[in-house]
Amino acid sequence: MTAKKKSKKKRIYNPVTKKYYSIRQRTTKYGRAGQIKGLWSYKKKKKG
């Protein structure tokens, strides 16, 4: 049996404001993993 890696959440939902917030995936010089970075937005792929 192989162990599955637990995936981290990339966003969390706030039911009061009805908005999603992006979560820092790893610790960097800008902050620790798990911190809220700001509003989550969908990244569109460019055609070309």
ZAPASE-217562 format. One line per 2 residues: number of its first residue (from 1); for each residue x, y, z of N, C-alpha, C. Coordinates in nm, 3 decimals, padded with zeros to 5 digits, always signed. Layout:
<sites>
NUM) X,Y,Z,X,Y,Z,X,Y,Z; ...
</sites>
This chain:
<sites>
1) +00.085,-00.118,+00.000,+00.000,+00.000,+00.000,+00.089,+00.124,+00.000; +00.062,+00.218,-00.090,+00.140,+00.340,-00.097,+00.070,+00.452,-00.022
3) +00.150,+00.537,+00.039,+00.095,+00.649,+00.114,+00.069,+00.766,+00.018; -00.048,+00.827,+00.030,-00.081,+00.942,-00.054,-00.042,+01.070,+00.018
5) +00.010,+01.165,-00.059,+00.043,+01.294,-00.003,-00.084,+01.374,+00.020; -00.090,+01.444,+00.130,-00.206,+01.529,+00.157,-00.186,+01.662,+00.084
7) -00.279,+01.697,-00.004,-00.264,+01.820,-00.080,-00.307,+01.939,+00.005; -00.238,+02.052,-00.017,-00.270,+02.173,+00.057,-00.382,+02.247,-00.013
9) -00.461,+02.318,+00.065,-00.567,+02.400,+00.008,-00.505,+02.524,-00.053; -00.551,+02.561,-00.171,-00.501,+02.681,-00.236,-00.589,+02.801,-00.207
11) -00.709,+02.773,-00.157,-00.800,+02.883,-00.124,-00.893,+02.839,-00.013; -00.946,+02.937,+00.059,-01.046,+02.910,+00.162,-01.165,+03.002,+00.136
13) -01.282,+02.960,+00.181,-01.406,+03.034,+00.158,-01.451,+03.101,+00.285; -01.492,+03.227,+00.273,-01.549,+03.301,+00.384,-01.699,+03.315,+00.358
15) -01.782,+03.243,+00.432,-01.927,+03.247,+00.407,-01.991,+03.381,+00.441; -01.927,+03.460,+00.523,-01.983,+03.591,+00.560,-01.972,+03.687,+00.442
17) -01.853,+03.692,+00.382,-01.832,+03.782,+00.268,-01.861,+03.716,+00.134; -01.880,+03.582,+00.137,-01.904,+03.502,+00.016,-01.791,+03.516,-00.084
19) -01.667,+03.518,-00.034,-01.549,+03.531,-00.121,-01.445,+03.426,-00.084; -01.357,+03.396,-00.180,-01.247,+03.303,-00.158,-01.118,+03.382,-00.137
21) -01.031,+03.328,-00.052,-00.903,+03.390,-00.023,-00.791,+03.292,-00.054; -00.682,+03.341,-00.114,-00.570,+03.254,-00.149,-00.480,+03.235,-00.027
23) -00.421,+03.116,-00.018,-00.339,+03.076,+00.095,-00.195,+03.057,+00.047; -00.098,+03.105,+00.126,+00.043,+03.086,+00.092,+00.079,+02.939,+00.103
25) +00.137,+02.883,-00.002,+00.166,+02.740,-00.010,+00.292,+02.700,+00.064; +00.391,+02.788,+00.068,+00.518,+02.754,+00.134,+00.574,+02.876,+00.205
27) +00.662,+02.853,+00.298,+00.724,+02.961,+00.373,+00.831,+03.027,+00.288; +00.827,+03.159,+00.277,+00.927,+03.235,+00.203,+00.967,+03.355,+00.288
29) +01.053,+03.441,+00.230,+01.090,+03.561,+00.304,+00.973,+03.657,+00.318; +00.866,+03.636,+00.240,+00.749,+03.724,+00.245,+00.645,+03.679,+00.346
31) +00.656,+03.555,+00.397,+00.558,+03.509,+00.495,+00.563,+03.358,+00.514; +00.486,+03.309,+00.611,+00.484,+03.167,+00.643,+00.374,+03.095,+00.567
33) +00.390,+02.964,+00.554,+00.290,+02.883,+00.486,+00.159,+02.888,+00.564; +00.048,+02.897,+00.494,-00.082,+02.901,+00.558,-00.139,+03.040,+00.577
35) -00.058,+03.142,+00.551,-00.109,+03.278,+00.566,-00.203,+03.313,+00.452; -00.296,+03.402,+00.478,-00.386,+03.451,+00.374,-00.314,+03.561,+00.296
37) -00.304,+03.543,+00.164,-00.233,+03.640,+00.080,-00.327,+03.749,+00.031; -00.451,+03.714,+00.005,-00.546,+03.812,-00.047,-00.660,+03.740,-00.116
39) -00.739,+03.813,-00.192,-00.851,+03.752,-00.263,-00.800,+03.655,-00.368; -00.868,+03.541,-00.380,-00.833,+03.441,-00.480,-00.894,+03.481,-00.612
41) -00.817,+03.468,-00.720,-00.869,+03.496,-00.852,-00.827,+03.386,-00.947; -00.912,+03.356,-01.042,-00.887,+03.252,-01.140,-00.784,+03.302,-01.241
43) -00.679,+03.224,-01.262,-00.573,+03.261,-01.356,-00.609,+03.208,-01.495; -00.639,+03.299,-01.586,-00.677,+03.259,-01.722,-00.551,+03.228,-01.803
45) -00.560,+03.127,-01.889,-00.449,+03.094,-01.978,-00.458,+03.179,-02.103; -00.342,+03.229,-02.148,-00.338,+03.311,-02.268,-00.339,+03.224,-02.392
47) -00.411,+03.268,-02.494,-00.408,+03.200,-02.622,-00.293,+03.258,-02.703; -00.226,+03.174,-02.777,-00.123,+03.233,-02.858,-00.024,+03.138,-02.901
</sites>
